[in-house]
Amino acid sequence: MQIPYTQTPHTHEAQPARAAAQYRTLWRWHFYAGLFVMPWLMVLAITGTLYVFQPQIESWLYQDRLAVVATGAPRISEQTLMERAAATLPAGSRISSVEVNRDPARSAEFIFRLPGGERESVYVNPYTGAVLGTLSVEHRLMAQTRALHRSLMLGKPGELLMELAGCWTLVMLVTGLALWWPRAGATWANALRPRLQLRGRALLRNLHGVAGLWLAAGGLAFVLTGLPWSGSWGAQFKVLTSRIGMGSPPGAWGEAPVRSQIPSKSVKMDDLPVAQIPWAVGNTAVPRSTPPGTTGTADTADTADTATVMPGMQGMSHAAHGAKDMPGAADNTDAHAEHSGHSGHGAHSTHSAGRDTGLTPASLRAEGALPVDAVMAIASRLGVETGYSLVVPKRPDGVYTISYFPADPKVERTIHIDQYSGKVLRDIDYNAYGAIAQAVSFGTSLHMGRYFGPANQWLCALISMGLFAMAVTGFVMWWMRRPARALGAPSRPASPPPMRGWTFGMIALGCIFPLMGATMTLVWAGDRAVFGRRPGP
């Protein structure tokens, strides 16, 4: 005989008790995540808001150097402007890159590495040749803001800390959503509408929860689009996507057509002195030029099948540019030395490995390299007219590199050009990226407030400052409820509730982001070691 199930008062009481225990558990994790994230989230919000308005801020701060009167007169050649810029700097200053902007009302910008190692931008009126002034590349406001945003200006430890802050923000947002999600008897209208008639901590809690629901999607998007650029997880993620053919184009880790050797020693796009490089090409190998009188190098030989010869460039006379025969090309270790000067060490340009730190405009011309105007003409024929960085060769087998990083990822370009012949050694566009790299490119443009103009900037600013306000209200609520001389963590349930879905999700999150997984384990173990299994305060 089957005994029918009868729901007793004890069963009725068990459901609310279990829900309360689950709520307390999620609140405890939300508390720990928020306590760690709050200060770093404030830094990320303020610096991120400033950085999305970089074009407007720099145009206002440095108007005397960036803006010129468009007279309608013909522009002086870029090579001549570069040489005039070099003449104002200390002897031995080496040209690093040219920031190409064909706006008639914009000055010409040339970036040099000074003998002391710092990089300096020199601004020149393109119509008169007058030098308008200089700016430190590393110490200008937006560079400092970006350094704070990425690493707190603490180098690798700061990068890891900000990466952890981003990962723990995921925990904070997801648990916060679960805490404020409408339960039985509640409505979405009440969850999404602030109750301004409340007072004190109740009002703060309501505003905190309502803002969290509105901002959660934007906050998650910020974290997920920012983490691919992080120094630890982002670097490994880039390697993984390249390995499975969904990230960097062929050539990133030894695939044809561009061959690199040991990834840690090969010259890659990320080694170049460019502020903004498309994420997808950071690990791609940089090919090498073939100096006159040599038979070629490993990199140029590997790219011969994909090299493009521009019409009219193959027969260009190097003698007209002061060309002279160069010694044989170096191996890959020497090629890496081409970019060793980016760390600020070394002095004069030589042909010895480890000592090549760049060329002055005069020595670049004497080596027989094409003038920058000729390289810009090649870029123009390839459809890249303005708004790009032109990296200048640092040694005899170096290349001109065009890095075009516009607001629309679909027109990103990375072009390597032989400095002597003008041959296009490699031309990488958006279509060469893997699916994940394409998604990251779009995410980056949105994250930086570039994709759909000023509206994108203001949307990013609104989300950032909303997250800042949530950090502030979270801190104030904690301070108001915190007992004297106590942490004030939410109490732990006497009997931990079964939360298999949440447990699996947290473990999966820890596996995807190992650095966060390690710290989650430490928090879990520390919580039990300090507070034991008794209910918390």
C-alpha positions in Angstrom: 0.0 0.0 0.0 1.4 3.3 -1.0 1.4 6.1 1.5 0.5 9.4 -0.1 2.9 12.3 0.4 1.6 14.9 2.7 3.3 18.3 3.0 3.8 19.1 6.6 4.4 22.5 8.2 8.1 21.5 8.5 8.2 21.1 4.7 6.6 24.5 4.2 9.3 26.0 6.4 12.2 24.2 4.7 11.7 26.0 1.4 12.1 29.6 2.7 14.9 28.4 5.0 16.8 27.0 2.0 16.2 30.1 -0.1 17.5 32.2 2.8 20.6 30.1 3.1 21.3 30.3 -0.6 20.8 34.1 -0.4 23.2 34.4 2.5 25.8 32.3 0.6 25.6 34.4 -2.5 25.7 37.6 -0.5 28.8 36.4 1.2 30.6 35.8 -2.1 29.2 39.2 -3.4 30.6 40.8 -0.3 34.1 39.4 -0.7 34.2 40.1 -4.4 33.0 43.7 -3.8 35.4 44.3 -1.0 38.4 43.4 -3.2 37.1 45.0 -6.4 35.8 48.3 -5.1 39.1 50.4 -5.1 40.3 49.0 -8.4 36.8 49.4 -10.0 36.9 53.1 -9.1 40.3 53.4 -10.8 39.1 51.6 -13.9 36.0 53.6 -14.1 37.7 57.0 -13.8 40.6 56.2 -16.1 38.4 54.5 -18.6 36.0 57.4 -18.8 38.9 59.8 -19.4 40.5 57.5 -22.0 37.4 57.2 -24.2 37.5 61.0 -24.6 41.2 61.0 -25.5 40.6 62.7 -28.9 38.8 65.6 -27.4 41.0 65.9 -24.3 44.3 65.9 -26.3 42.9 68.3 -28.9 42.1 70.7 -26.1 45.2 70.2 -24.0 47.7 70.4 -26.9 46.0 72.6 -29.4 49.1 74.7 -29.9 51.0 71.7 -31.1 48.3 69.7 -32.9 46.3 72.3 -34.8 47.5 74.4 -37.7 45.8 76.8 -40.1 45.0 75.1 -43.4 46.3 77.6 -45.8 45.8 75.7 -49.0 49.5 75.8 -49.7 51.2 72.6 -50.8 52.5 70.4 -48.0 56.3 70.1 -47.5 57.5 66.5 -48.1 57.2 64.2 -45.1 60.9 63.4 -45.3 61.9 67.0 -45.1 59.5 67.6 -42.2 61.1 64.6 -40.4 64.6 66.0 -40.9 63.5 69.4 -39.6 62.0 67.7 -36.5 65.2 65.8 -35.9 67.3 69.0 -36.1 65.6 70.3 -33.0 66.4 67.3 -30.8 69.7 66.2 -29.2 72.3 64.7 -31.4 71.8 60.9 -31.8 68.0 61.0 -31.5 66.6 58.2 -33.6 63.4 58.2 -35.6 60.9 55.7 -34.3 57.7 56.2 -36.2 55.6 58.7 -38.2 52.0 59.3 -37.1 50.3 59.9 -40.5 47.3 62.2 -40.4 46.3 64.0 -43.6 43.8 66.3 -42.0 44.7 69.8 -43.5 44.2 71.4 -40.1 46.5 68.9 -38.3 50.3 69.1 -37.7 52.7 66.4 -38.7 53.9 64.2 -35.9 57.2 62.4 -35.7 58.2 60.2 -32.7 61.9 59.9 -31.8 63.8 58.0 -29.2 66.2 60.3 -27.4 69.7 59.3 -26.4 68.5 58.9 -22.9 65.9 56.3 -23.9 62.7 58.3 -23.6 60.4 58.8 -26.7 59.5 62.3 -27.8 56.8 63.5 -30.2 57.8 66.4 -32.4 55.0 68.5 -34.1 55.8 70.3 -37.3 53.6 72.7 -39.4 53.3 70.8 -42.7 53.0 74.1 -44.7 55.8 76.2 -43.2 58.1 73.5 -41.7 58.1 75.3 -38.4 58.5 73.1 -35.3 55.5 73.7 -33.1 56.7 71.9 -30.0 57.3 68.5 -28.4 55.5 66.1 -26.0 56.9 63.1 -24.1 55.2 60.0 -25.4 55.4 58.2 -22.0 54.5 61.2 -19.8 51.6 62.9 -21.6 48.3 62.7 -19.7 46.5 60.1 -21.8 49.6 57.8 -21.7 49.6 58.0 -17.9 45.9 57.4 -17.8 46.2 54.3 -20.0 49.1 53.0 -17.8 46.9 53.5 -14.7 44.0 51.7 -16.4 46.1 48.7 -17.4 48.6 48.3 -14.6 48.3 51.0 -12.0 51.8 52.1 -13.3 53.3 49.2 -11.4 54.4 47.1 -14.3 53.7 43.3 -14.3 52.4 43.1 -10.7 49.9 45.9 -11.5 48.8 44.1 -14.7 48.1 41.0 -12.7 46.2 43.0 -10.0 44.0 44.7 -12.6 43.4 41.4 -14.3 42.3 39.9 -11.0 40.0 42.9 -10.4 38.4 42.4 -13.8 37.8 38.6 -13.1 36.4 39.3 -9.6 34.1 41.9 -11.1 32.5 39.0 -13.0 31.8 37.3 -9.6 30.5 40.5 -8.2 28.1 41.2 -11.1 26.7 37.7 -11.4 26.1 37.3 -7.7 24.7 40.8 -7.5 22.2 40.0 -10.3 21.1 36.8 -8.4 20.6 38.8 -5.2 18.4 41.4 -6.8 16.6 39.1 -9.2 12.8 39.3 -8.6 11.6 36.5 -6.4 8.1 35.1 -5.8 5.6 37.9 -5.4 8.0 40.5 -6.8 7.8 42.2 -10.1 10.3 43.4 -12.7 8.8 46.9 -12.5 9.8 47.1 -8.8 13.2 45.6 -9.4 14.0 48.1 -12.2 12.5 51.2 -10.7 14.3 53.1 -7.8 12.2 53.7 -4.7 13.2 57.3 -3.9 10.8 57.5 -0.9 13.2 55.3 1.1 15.8 56.7 3.4 19.2 55.9 4.7 20.7 52.5 4.1 17.5 51.2 2.6 17.6 53.8 -0.1 21.3 53.1 -0.8 20.5 49.4 -1.1 17.7 50.0 -3.5 19.7 52.3 -5.7 22.6 49.9 -5.6 20.4 47.0 -6.7 18.5 48.8 -9.4 21.6 50.3 -10.9 23.2 46.9 -10.9 20.4 45.4 -13.0 20.6 48.3 -15.5 24.4 48.2 -15.7 25.1 44.5 -15.5 25.2 43.9 -19.3 27.5 46.8 -19.8 29.7 45.8 -16.9 30.0 42.3 -18.2 30.8 43.6 -21.7 33.5 45.8 -20.3 35.2 42.9 -18.5 34.9 40.4 -21.3 36.2 42.9 -24.0 39.0 44.1 -21.7 40.4 40.8 -20.5 41.8 39.7 -24.0 44.3 42.7 -23.6 45.4 41.6 -20.1 49.0 40.7 -19.6 48.6 37.1 -18.3 45.3 35.6 -19.2 45.0 37.7 -22.4 48.4 36.7 -23.7 47.6 33.0 -23.2 44.1 33.4 -24.7 45.8 35.0 -27.8 48.1 32.0 -28.1 45.2 29.5 -27.7 43.1 31.2 -30.3 46.0 31.3 -32.7 46.7 27.6 -32.2 43.1 26.6 -33.0 43.0 28.8 -36.0 40.4 31.3 -34.6 42.8 34.1 -33.6 45.8 35.6 -35.3 46.3 35.0 -39.0 48.9 32.5 -40.2 52.4 33.5 -39.3 51.7 34.1 -35.6 53.4 31.0 -34.2 55.4 29.5 -37.1 52.7 28.8 -39.7 53.4 29.7 -43.3 53.9 32.1 -44.9 55.9 34.0 -42.3 58.2 31.8 -40.3 59.3 32.7 -36.8 61.5 30.6 -34.6 61.1 30.5 -30.8 58.0 32.6 -30.1 59.6 34.3 -27.1 62.6 35.5 -29.2 61.0 36.2 -32.6 60.3 39.8 -33.6 56.5 40.3 -33.4 54.2 43.2 -34.0 53.8 43.6 -30.2 57.6 44.5 -30.2 57.1 47.6 -32.3 56.9 51.1 -30.8 53.2 51.6 -31.6 50.6 52.7 -29.1 47.7 50.9 -30.8 48.1 47.6 -32.6 45.2 45.4 -33.7 44.8 42.5 -31.1 44.8 39.9 -33.8 48.2 40.7 -35.2 50.2 41.2 -32.0 51.8 37.8 -32.2 52.4 37.8 -36.0 56.1 37.8 -37.0 57.6 40.9 -38.6 59.4 40.0 -41.9 62.8 41.4 -42.9 64.0 43.5 -45.8 66.6 42.3 -48.2 69.5 44.8 -48.3 71.0 45.5 -51.8 73.7 43.0 -52.7 72.3 40.1 -50.6 70.4 37.0 -51.7 67.6 37.4 -49.2 66.8 36.3 -45.7 64.7 33.5 -44.1 61.7 35.7 -43.6 61.7 37.3 -47.0 62.2 33.9 -48.6 59.2 32.5 -46.7 57.0 35.4 -47.8 58.1 35.5 -51.4 55.0 33.6 -52.6 52.7 36.2 -51.1 54.8 39.3 -51.6 53.3 42.0 -53.7 55.4 44.3 -55.9 53.9 47.7 -56.3 53.8 49.1 -59.9 56.6 51.4 -60.5 58.5 50.6 -57.3 60.6 47.6 -58.4 62.8 49.7 -60.6 63.3 52.6 -58.2 66.9 53.6 -58.1 68.4 53.3 -54.6 71.3 55.4 -55.7 68.9 58.3 -56.0 68.4 58.0 -52.2 72.1 57.6 -51.4 72.0 53.8 -51.5 75.0 51.7 -50.7 75.6 48.0 -50.4 74.8 46.6 -47.1 76.4 43.6 -45.2 74.6 40.3 -45.2 71.4 40.0 -43.2 71.5 38.8 -39.7 69.7 35.8 -38.2 66.5 35.9 -36.2 68.4 36.7 -33.0 69.8 39.8 -34.6 66.4 40.6 -36.1 65.1 40.8 -32.6 67.8 43.3 -31.7 66.2 45.6 -34.3 63.5 46.4 -31.6 65.7 46.2 -28.6 66.0 49.9 -28.5 62.3 50.2 -27.5 63.4 49.6 -23.9 65.5 52.7 -24.0 68.9 51.0 -24.0 71.8 51.3 -26.4 73.4 54.2 -28.2 74.5 54.3 -31.8 73.2 52.2 -34.6 75.6 49.4 -35.5 75.5 46.1 -37.3 76.1 44.1 -34.2 73.5 41.9 -32.6 71.9 43.5 -29.5 73.2 47.0 -30.2 70.9 48.2 -33.0 68.6 50.8 -31.4 67.5 52.7 -34.5 68.6 55.2 -37.1 68.6 58.9 -37.4 66.8 60.3 -40.5 70.2 61.1 -42.1 71.6 57.6 -41.5 68.3 56.1 -42.7 68.7 58.0 -46.0 72.4 57.0 -46.2 71.5 53.3 -45.8 69.5 53.6 -49.0 66.0 53.2 -47.5 63.0 54.6 -49.3 61.9 58.0 -48.1 58.8 58.0 -46.0 56.9 59.8 -48.7 57.4 56.8 -51.1 56.2 54.4 -48.4 53.1 56.6 -47.8 52.4 56.5 -51.5 52.5 52.7 -51.4 50.1 52.8 -48.5 47.8 55.1 -50.4 47.8 52.8 -53.4 46.7 50.0 -51.0 43.8 52.1 -49.7 45.3 53.3 -46.5 45.3 57.1 -46.7 45.5 58.6 -43.2 45.2 57.9 -39.5 47.9 55.2 -39.3 51.3 54.7 -37.6 54.3 54.2 -39.9 57.1 52.4 -38.0 60.5 53.2 -39.4 63.2 50.5 -39.8 65.7 50.3 -37.0 68.5 48.4 -38.9 69.5 47.4 -42.3 67.2 44.4 -42.6 64.3 46.1 -40.9 61.0 46.9 -42.6 58.6 49.8 -42.8 55.4 48.7 -41.0 52.0 50.4 -41.4 49.7 49.8 -38.5 46.1 51.0 -39.3 43.8 50.8 -36.2 40.6 52.7 -37.1 37.3 52.7 -35.3 35.8 50.2 -37.7 37.7 46.8 -37.3 36.6 45.7 -40.7 39.1 48.1 -42.3 42.1 47.3 -40.0 45.4 46.8 -41.9 48.9 45.8 -41.0 51.4 46.1 -43.9 55.1 45.3 -43.9 57.1 46.9 -46.7 60.7 46.2 -47.8 62.6 49.4 -47.0 64.7 49.2 -50.2 62.5 47.8 -53.0 59.1 48.9 -51.7 57.9 45.3 -52.1 54.9 44.5 -49.9 56.1 41.6 -47.8 52.9 41.1 -46.0 49.4 42.7 -46.0 47.0 41.6 -43.2 43.4 42.7 -43.1 40.3 41.9 -41.1 39.4 39.0 -43.4 42.6 37.2 -42.4 41.6 37.1 -38.7 40.0 34.1 -37.1 36.4 34.3 -35.8 37.5 35.0 -32.2 40.0 37.6 -33.2 37.3 39.3 -35.3 34.9 39.4 -32.3 37.7 40.7 -30.0 38.4 43.5 -32.6 34.7 44.6 -32.5 34.7 44.3 -28.7 37.8 46.5 -28.4 36.4 49.2 -30.6 33.2 49.3 -28.5 35.2 49.1 -25.2 37.3 52.1 -26.2 34.2 54.2 -27.3 35.3 54.3 -30.9 32.9 52.2 -32.9 29.9 54.5 -33.3 31.4 57.8 -32.5 30.4 60.2 -29.7 27.3 58.1 -28.7 29.7 55.2 -28.0 31.9 57.5 -25.9 29.0 58.7 -23.8 27.6 55.2 -23.4 30.9 53.9 -22.1 31.2 56.9 -19.8 27.7 56.3 -18.4 28.4 52.7 -17.7 31.8 53.5 -16.2 30.5 56.2 -13.9 27.5 54.0 -13.0 29.9 51.2 -11.9 31.8 53.9 -9.9 28.6 54.9 -8.1 27.9 51.2 -7.4 31.3 50.8 -5.8 30.7 53.9 -3.7 27.3 52.9 -2.5 28.5 49.4 -1.8 31.3 50.7 0.4 29.0 53.1 2.2 26.5 50.3 2.9 29.2 48.1 4.3 30.5 50.9 6.5 27.1 51.6 7.8 26.3 48.0 8.8 29.9 47.0 9.8 30.2 46.2 13.5 33.0 48.0 15.4 36.4 46.4 14.9 34.9 43.6 12.7 34.9 42.7 9.0 31.1 42.7 8.8 30.8 39.9 6.3 27.2 38.6 5.8 26.5 35.6 8.2 27.1 32.1 6.9 24.2 29.7 7.0 24.5 27.1 9.8 23.9 24.4 7.1 25.4 25.1 3.7 22.6 24.7 1.1 23.0 22.5 -2.0 23.9 24.9 -4.8 25.3 22.5 -7.4 24.7 24.9 -10.3 26.5 27.7 -8.6 29.3 25.5 -7.5 29.8 24.1 -11.0 29.7 27.6 -12.4 32.3 29.0 -10.0 34.6 26.0 -10.6 34.2 26.5 -14.4 35.0 30.2 -14.0 38.1 29.4 -11.9 39.3 27.0 -14.6 38.8 29.5 -17.4 40.5 32.2 -15.4 43.2 30.3 -13.4 44.5 33.3 -11.6 41.1 34.1 -10.3 40.5 30.4 -9.5 43.6 30.4 -7.3 42.4 33.4 -5.4 38.9 32.0 -5.1 40.4 28.9 -3.4 42.3 31.1 -1.1 39.2 33.2 -0.2 37.2 30.0 0.4 39.9 28.4 2.6 40.6 31.6 4.4 37.0 32.2 5.2 36.7 28.7 6.8 40.0 29.0 8.6 39.2 32.3 10.2 35.5 31.9 10.8 35.2 28.1 11.0 31.8 26.6 10.4 29.9 28.7 12.9 27.5 31.3 11.5 29.3 34.6 10.8 28.7 37.8 12.6 
